[in-house]
């Protein structure tokens, strides 16, 4: 199993204040890692360090990429994508912007690349929107576009920060099918608050709450969460969505 990224004793944060402390993680080629943890625990900070958007206070990050590969080594779908809805850019332009890296920045888009972008839009169920202005699209439609944008360059590692935040219920099931398919050719790291959903799709789980506890399985118990100091709710799915609460004694 080829190593893609290695984090060694990373301490990182903002304004001199550490959010992550002594975090180590090895990301390998076939990984599909679900990242869970409380708000403010450092999940997004971890992603930013991996991507290279945030330099750690201490520790090291090593990328196993060479040459031109480093420009499209990681695909990233942030939780919120900032954009001006009045900007005159179409859905197709958004997807194609994902290939404008490295020496591709100033050249024309090829017919082959346009065809590839259209195929991705079809896969996401939004090909009919290819010529629509981004400001005309719903939050769920934009999220699908941005997912296409993050994978069009063929990254070896795909990182998603709560990708289901703006996804409609109809597309949520398709999203995980798509991610499992993508995982056959790239590693995937996904942050989510919904442990019940991701546990049925990811291969392993990392609990982040200042420190990182890596669990080499997609099954994690309430007792393990408590031991990892990871105070999130366990959620399960059935015909009626519901949350599993701790057992409590009836009132006397």
C-alpha contacts under 8 A as a table, 3 or more apart, distances in Angstrom:
res1	aa1	res2	aa2	distance
1	X	28	X	6.24
1	X	29	X	6.13
1	X	30	X	7.22
2	X	28	X	5.60
2	X	29	X	5.41
3	X	6	X	7.41
3	X	26	X	7.04
3	X	27	X	6.03
3	X	28	X	4.32
3	X	29	X	6.15
3	X	64	X	6.72
4	X	26	X	7.72
4	X	27	X	5.61
4	X	28	X	5.28
4	X	29	X	6.22
4	X	63	X	5.99
4	X	64	X	5.06
4	X	65	X	7.45
4	X	156	X	7.83
4	X	157	X	7.68
5	X	26	X	6.00
5	X	27	X	5.17
5	X	28	X	7.15
5	X	50	X	7.60
5	X	61	X	7.07
5	X	62	X	5.61
5	X	63	X	4.71
5	X	64	X	6.20
6	X	24	X	7.57
6	X	25	X	5.97
6	X	26	X	4.57
6	X	27	X	6.34
6	X	60	X	7.99
6	X	61	X	5.68
6	X	62	X	5.08
6	X	63	X	6.70
7	X	10	X	6.40
7	X	23	X	7.11
7	X	24	X	4.90
7	X	25	X	5.01
7	X	26	X	6.25
7	X	50	X	7.77
7	X	59	X	7.55
7	X	60	X	5.96
7	X	61	X	4.71
7	X	62	X	6.64
8	X	22	X	7.75
8	X	23	X	6.69
8	X	24	X	4.60
8	X	25	X	6.80
8	X	59	X	5.56
8	X	60	X	5.29
8	X	61	X	6.49
9	X	21	X	7.53
9	X	22	X	4.16
9	X	23	X	4.75
9	X	24	X	4.95
9	X	58	X	7.43
9	X	59	X	4.86
9	X	60	X	6.99
10	X	20	X	7.16
10	X	21	X	6.31
10	X	22	X	4.88
10	X	23	X	4.71
10	X	24	X	6.34
10	X	56	X	6.29
10	X	57	X	7.50
10	X	58	X	5.74
10	X	59	X	4.32
10	X	60	X	6.32
10	X	61	X	7.86
11	X	18	X	6.53
11	X	19	X	7.54
11	X	20	X	5.17
11	X	21	X	4.32
11	X	22	X	5.20
11	X	23	X	6.56
11	X	56	X	5.76
11	X	57	X	5.52
11	X	58	X	5.29
11	X	59	X	6.40
12	X	17	X	7.99
12	X	18	X	5.33
12	X	19	X	5.93
12	X	20	X	5.16
12	X	21	X	6.72
12	X	45	X	7.58
12	X	49	X	7.81
12	X	54	X	7.91
12	X	55	X	7.24
12	X	56	X	4.37
12	X	57	X	5.10
12	X	58	X	7.06
13	X	16	X	6.70
13	X	17	X	5.54
13	X	18	X	4.30
13	X	19	X	4.60
13	X	20	X	6.37
13	X	45	X	7.06
13	X	56	X	7.17
13	X	57	X	7.40
14	X	17	X	5.37
14	X	18	X	6.64
14	X	19	X	7.44
18	X	21	X	6.66
19	X	40	X	7.95
19	X	41	X	7.03
19	X	42	X	5.67
19	X	45	X	7.39
19	X	210	X	5.69
20	X	23	X	6.64
20	X	41	X	7.80
20	X	42	X	5.89
20	X	45	X	7.46
20	X	46	X	7.41
20	X	209	X	7.71
20	X	210	X	4.41
20	X	211	X	5.99
21	X	210	X	5.66
21	X	211	X	5.50
22	X	59	X	7.64
22	X	211	X	6.60
23	X	211	X	5.77
23	X	212	X	5.63
24	X	212	X	7.25
25	X	214	X	7.85
27	X	31	X	6.63
27	X	187	X	7.80
28	X	31	X	5.54
28	X	187	X	6.92
29	X	156	X	7.37
29	X	157	X	7.78
29	X	186	X	6.38
29	X	187	X	5.24
30	X	183	X	6.74
30	X	184	X	7.12
30	X	185	X	7.73
30	X	186	X	6.62
30	X	187	X	5.22
31	X	183	X	7.56
31	X	187	X	4.89
31	X	188	X	6.18
31	X	189	X	7.73
31	X	203	X	6.88
31	X	204	X	7.64
32	X	183	X	6.76
32	X	187	X	5.80
32	X	188	X	4.61
32	X	189	X	5.76
32	X	190	X	7.77
32	X	202	X	5.14
32	X	203	X	5.24
32	X	204	X	6.50
33	X	188	X	6.27
33	X	189	X	4.75
33	X	190	X	6.30
33	X	202	X	5.74
33	X	203	X	6.07
33	X	204	X	4.96
33	X	205	X	5.45
33	X	206	X	6.87
34	X	189	X	6.01
34	X	190	X	5.03
34	X	191	X	5.89
34	X	192	X	7.05
34	X	198	X	6.53
34	X	199	X	7.65
34	X	202	X	5.77
34	X	203	X	7.63
34	X	204	X	6.26
34	X	205	X	4.70
34	X	206	X	6.18
35	X	43	X	6.98
35	X	189	X	7.12
35	X	190	X	5.87
35	X	191	X	4.53
35	X	192	X	6.38
35	X	205	X	5.87
35	X	206	X	4.84
35	X	207	X	5.91
35	X	208	X	6.98
36	X	43	X	7.25
36	X	191	X	6.06
36	X	192	X	5.86
36	X	193	X	6.10
36	X	195	X	7.25
36	X	205	X	7.31
36	X	206	X	6.29
36	X	207	X	4.93
36	X	208	X	6.18
37	X	41	X	6.17
37	X	42	X	7.99
37	X	43	X	6.90
37	X	193	X	7.26
37	X	207	X	5.40
37	X	208	X	5.02
37	X	209	X	5.82
37	X	230	X	5.65
37	X	231	X	7.04
37	X	232	X	6.40
38	X	41	X	5.29
38	X	208	X	7.71
38	X	209	X	6.62
38	X	230	X	6.63
38	X	231	X	6.19
38	X	232	X	6.01
39	X	42	X	7.68
40	X	43	X	7.58
40	X	209	X	7.83
41	X	208	X	6.04
41	X	209	X	4.11
41	X	210	X	5.38
42	X	45	X	4.97
42	X	46	X	6.04
42	X	208	X	6.28
42	X	209	X	6.15
42	X	210	X	5.86
43	X	46	X	5.18
43	X	47	X	6.57
43	X	191	X	7.04
43	X	208	X	5.99
43	X	209	X	7.73
44	X	47	X	5.04
44	X	48	X	6.20
44	X	161	X	7.01
44	X	191	X	7.97
45	X	48	X	5.04
45	X	49	X	6.25
45	X	54	X	7.68
46	X	49	X	5.22
46	X	50	X	6.32
47	X	50	X	5.10
47	X	51	X	6.13
47	X	159	X	7.36
47	X	161	X	7.87
48	X	51	X	5.17
48	X	52	X	6.02
48	X	53	X	5.03
48	X	54	X	5.41
49	X	52	X	5.08
49	X	53	X	6.00
49	X	54	X	4.87
49	X	55	X	6.28
49	X	56	X	6.79
50	X	53	X	7.78
50	X	61	X	7.29
51	X	54	X	7.83
51	X	74	X	6.97
51	X	76	X	7.87
52	X	55	X	6.68
56	X	59	X	6.74
56	X	60	X	7.61
65	X	69	X	5.95
65	X	70	X	5.41
65	X	73	X	6.94
66	X	69	X	5.66
66	X	70	X	5.85
67	X	70	X	6.15
68	X	71	X	5.80
68	X	72	X	7.67
68	X	102	X	7.38
69	X	72	X	5.67
69	X	73	X	5.57
70	X	73	X	4.94
70	X	74	X	7.99
71	X	74	X	7.90
71	X	101	X	6.07
71	X	102	X	5.68
72	X	75	X	6.94
72	X	99	X	7.98
72	X	101	X	7.27
72	X	153	X	5.99
72	X	154	X	6.99
72	X	155	X	5.36
72	X	156	X	7.95
73	X	154	X	7.94
73	X	155	X	4.77
73	X	156	X	5.44
73	X	157	X	6.43
74	X	155	X	5.11
74	X	156	X	6.19
74	X	157	X	4.84
74	X	158	X	5.78
74	X	159	X	7.27
75	X	150	X	4.67
75	X	151	X	5.82
75	X	153	X	7.90
75	X	154	X	7.97
75	X	155	X	5.53
75	X	156	X	7.85
75	X	157	X	6.20
75	X	158	X	4.63
75	X	159	X	6.09
76	X	150	X	5.45
76	X	158	X	5.94
76	X	159	X	4.82
76	X	160	X	5.97
77	X	81	X	7.99
77	X	146	X	6.60
77	X	147	X	6.19
77	X	150	X	6.14
77	X	158	X	7.97
77	X	159	X	6.24
77	X	160	X	4.76
77	X	161	X	6.26
77	X	163	X	7.09
78	X	81	X	6.15
78	X	160	X	6.12
78	X	161	X	5.07
78	X	162	X	7.65
78	X	163	X	7.59
79	X	160	X	7.48
79	X	161	X	4.85
79	X	162	X	5.59
79	X	163	X	6.37
79	X	165	X	7.21
83	X	87	X	7.94
84	X	87	X	5.44
84	X	135	X	7.79
85	X	134	X	6.32
85	X	135	X	4.11
85	X	136	X	7.84
86	X	135	X	6.06
87	X	134	X	7.92
87	X	135	X	7.57
88	X	133	X	6.36
88	X	134	X	7.73
89	X	93	X	6.02
89	X	94	X	6.95
89	X	133	X	5.57
89	X	134	X	6.19
90	X	93	X	5.09
90	X	94	X	6.38
90	X	130	X	6.70
90	X	131	X	5.38
90	X	132	X	5.24
90	X	133	X	4.29
90	X	134	X	5.54
91	X	94	X	5.15
91	X	95	X	6.55
91	X	129	X	6.53
91	X	130	X	4.90
91	X	131	X	6.00
91	X	132	X	5.85
91	X	133	X	6.25
91	X	134	X	5.76
91	X	145	X	6.68
92	X	95	X	5.30
92	X	96	X	6.23
92	X	117	X	6.97
92	X	118	X	7.44
92	X	130	X	4.92
92	X	131	X	6.37
93	X	96	X	5.10
93	X	97	X	6.07
94	X	97	X	5.29
94	X	98	X	7.33
94	X	145	X	6.95
94	X	146	X	7.27
94	X	149	X	6.58
95	X	98	X	5.77
95	X	117	X	6.27
95	X	145	X	6.20
95	X	146	X	6.79
95	X	148	X	5.77
95	X	149	X	4.15
95	X	150	X	7.92
95	X	152	X	7.23
96	X	99	X	5.81
96	X	100	X	7.36
96	X	109	X	7.77
96	X	113	X	7.62
96	X	114	X	7.32
96	X	117	X	6.52
96	X	149	X	6.61
96	X	152	X	7.49
97	X	100	X	5.29
97	X	149	X	6.81
98	X	101	X	7.44
98	X	149	X	4.73
98	X	150	X	6.09
98	X	151	X	7.58
98	X	152	X	6.20
98	X	153	X	6.41
99	X	104	X	6.93
99	X	105	X	7.86
99	X	149	X	7.95
99	X	152	X	6.65
99	X	153	X	5.34
100	X	104	X	5.24
100	X	105	X	4.44
100	X	106	X	7.64
101	X	104	X	5.39
101	X	105	X	5.15
102	X	105	X	5.96
103	X	106	X	7.21
103	X	107	X	8.00
104	X	107	X	5.62
109	X	113	X	6.38
109	X	114	X	7.09
110	X	113	X	5.19
110	X	114	X	6.42
111	X	114	X	5.07
111	X	115	X	6.19
112	X	115	X	5.09
112	X	116	X	6.22
113	X	116	X	4.94
113	X	117	X	6.17
114	X	117	X	5.04
114	X	118	X	6.21
115	X	118	X	5.10
115	X	119	X	6.21
116	X	119	X	5.08
116	X	120	X	6.37
116	X	152	X	7.50
117	X	120	X	5.17
117	X	121	X	6.30
117	X	148	X	7.45
117	X	152	X	6.82
118	X	121	X	5.00
118	X	122	X	6.16
118	X	127	X	6.27
118	X	130	X	7.47
119	X	122	X	5.01
119	X	123	X	6.20
119	X	127	X	7.77
120	X	123	X	4.94
120	X	124	X	6.32
120	X	148	X	5.89
120	X	152	X	7.69
121	X	124	X	5.10
121	X	125	X	6.18
121	X	126	X	5.22
121	X	127	X	4.59
121	X	130	X	7.47
121	X	144	X	7.93
121	X	145	X	7.11
121	X	148	X	6.77
122	X	125	X	4.92
122	X	126	X	5.81
122	X	127	X	4.62
123	X	126	X	7.76
124	X	127	X	7.61
124	X	144	X	6.16
124	X	145	X	7.96
124	X	148	X	7.79
125	X	128	X	7.97
126	X	129	X	5.48
126	X	130	X	7.22
126	X	141	X	7.17
126	X	144	X	7.68
126	X	145	X	7.98
127	X	130	X	5.42
128	X	131	X	7.80
129	X	132	X	5.17
132	X	136	X	6.79
132	X	137	X	7.64
133	X	136	X	5.58
133	X	137	X	7.32
134	X	137	X	5.51
134	X	142	X	7.19
137	X	141	X	5.86
137	X	142	X	6.21
138	X	141	X	5.16
138	X	142	X	6.19
139	X	142	X	5.17
139	X	143	X	6.22
139	X	166	X	5.57
139	X	167	X	7.40
140	X	143	X	5.07
140	X	144	X	6.43
140	X	166	X	4.90
140	X	167	X	4.50
140	X	168	X	5.94
141	X	144	X	5.21
141	X	145	X	6.43
141	X	167	X	7.77
142	X	145	X	4.99
142	X	146	X	6.19
143	X	146	X	5.11
143	X	147	X	6.20
143	X	163	X	7.53
143	X	166	X	6.64
143	X	167	X	6.84
144	X	147	X	5.10
144	X	148	X	6.37
144	X	167	X	7.92
145	X	148	X	5.09
145	X	149	X	6.22
146	X	149	X	4.80
146	X	150	X	6.17
147	X	150	X	5.10
147	X	151	X	6.60
148	X	151	X	5.50
148	X	152	X	6.00
149	X	152	X	5.56
149	X	153	X	7.98
150	X	153	X	7.34
150	X	158	X	7.52
151	X	154	X	5.40
151	X	155	X	6.21
151	X	158	X	7.34
152	X	155	X	7.92
155	X	158	X	6.56
155	X	186	X	6.83
156	X	185	X	7.32
156	X	186	X	4.64
156	X	187	X	6.18
157	X	186	X	5.42
157	X	187	X	4.68
157	X	188	X	5.79
157	X	189	X	7.70
158	X	186	X	6.86
158	X	187	X	6.14
158	X	188	X	4.78
158	X	189	X	6.30
159	X	188	X	5.91
159	X	189	X	4.83
159	X	190	X	5.94
160	X	163	X	5.74
160	X	188	X	7.79
160	X	189	X	6.22
160	X	190	X	4.69
160	X	191	X	6.28
161	X	190	X	5.92
161	X	191	X	4.87
161	X	192	X	7.14
162	X	165	X	5.75
162	X	190	X	6.74
162	X	191	X	5.04
162	X	192	X	4.90
162	X	193	X	7.58
163	X	166	X	7.36
163	X	167	X	7.40
163	X	190	X	7.66
163	X	191	X	7.79
163	X	192	X	7.79
164	X	167	X	4.86
164	X	168	X	7.94
164	X	172	X	6.68
167	X	171	X	6.32
167	X	172	X	6.11
168	X	171	X	5.54
168	X	172	X	6.27
169	X	172	X	5.17
169	X	173	X	7.47
170	X	173	X	6.75
170	X	174	X	7.57
171	X	174	X	5.06
171	X	175	X	5.98
172	X	175	X	5.05
172	X	176	X	6.79
173	X	176	X	5.61
173	X	177	X	6.57
174	X	177	X	5.02
174	X	178	X	6.11
175	X	178	X	5.09
175	X	179	X	6.20
176	X	179	X	4.92
176	X	180	X	6.11
176	X	201	X	6.89
177	X	180	X	5.23
177	X	181	X	6.30
178	X	181	X	5.07
178	X	182	X	6.15
179	X	182	X	4.94
179	X	183	X	6.04
179	X	188	X	7.73
180	X	183	X	5.03
180	X	184	X	6.91
180	X	201	X	7.26
181	X	184	X	5.58
181	X	185	X	7.80
182	X	185	X	5.68
182	X	186	X	6.07
183	X	186	X	4.90
183	X	187	X	5.54
183	X	188	X	6.17
184	X	187	X	7.93
192	X	195	X	6.97
192	X	198	X	7.26
193	X	232	X	7.74
194	X	197	X	5.57
194	X	198	X	6.44
194	X	234	X	7.74
194	X	235	X	6.38
195	X	198	X	5.27
195	X	199	X	5.72
195	X	233	X	7.97
195	X	234	X	6.23
195	X	235	X	6.14
195	X	236	X	7.88
196	X	199	X	5.50
196	X	200	X	7.02
196	X	234	X	6.54
196	X	235	X	4.78
196	X	236	X	4.65
196	X	237	X	6.78
197	X	200	X	5.78
197	X	201	X	7.11
197	X	235	X	7.78
197	X	236	X	7.18
197	X	237	X	7.41
198	X	201	X	5.09
198	X	202	X	5.72
199	X	202	X	5.69
199	X	203	X	7.70
199	X	205	X	7.95
199	X	218	X	5.00
199	X	219	X	6.21
200	X	218	X	7.06
201	X	218	X	7.80
202	X	205	X	7.37
202	X	218	X	5.98
203	X	216	X	7.60
203	X	217	X	5.87
203	X	218	X	5.05
204	X	214	X	7.73
204	X	215	X	6.00
204	X	216	X	4.92
204	X	217	X	4.38
204	X	218	X	4.67
204	X	219	X	7.93
205	X	214	X	6.11
205	X	215	X	5.14
205	X	216	X	6.61
205	X	217	X	6.44
205	X	218	X	5.90
205	X	220	X	7.89
206	X	212	X	6.49
206	X	213	X	5.62
206	X	214	X	4.40
206	X	215	X	5.91
207	X	212	X	5.68
207	X	213	X	5.18
207	X	214	X	6.44
207	X	215	X	7.82
207	X	225	X	7.90
207	X	228	X	7.22
207	X	230	X	6.55
208	X	211	X	5.77
208	X	212	X	4.59
208	X	213	X	6.58
208	X	230	X	7.25
209	X	212	X	6.52
209	X	229	X	7.13
209	X	230	X	6.23
213	X	228	X	6.53
215	X	218	X	7.66
215	X	220	X	7.61
217	X	220	X	7.41
220	X	224	X	6.37
220	X	225	X	7.26
221	X	224	X	5.17
221	X	225	X	6.36
222	X	225	X	5.06
222	X	226	X	6.26
222	X	234	X	7.16
223	X	226	X	5.12
223	X	227	X	6.20
224	X	227	X	4.94
224	X	228	X	6.10
225	X	228	X	5.05
225	X	229	X	6.17
225	X	230	X	5.06
225	X	231	X	6.83
225	X	232	X	7.74
226	X	229	X	4.97
226	X	230	X	5.92
226	X	231	X	6.76
227	X	230	X	7.63
233	X	243	X	7.60
233	X	244	X	7.70
233	X	245	X	7.74
234	X	243	X	6.71
234	X	244	X	6.05
234	X	245	X	7.66
235	X	242	X	6.79
235	X	243	X	4.73
235	X	244	X	5.86
236	X	241	X	7.16
236	X	242	X	6.35
236	X	243	X	6.14
236	X	244	X	6.85
237	X	240	X	7.09
237	X	241	X	5.17
237	X	242	X	6.45
238	X	241	X	5.72
238	X	242	X	7.57
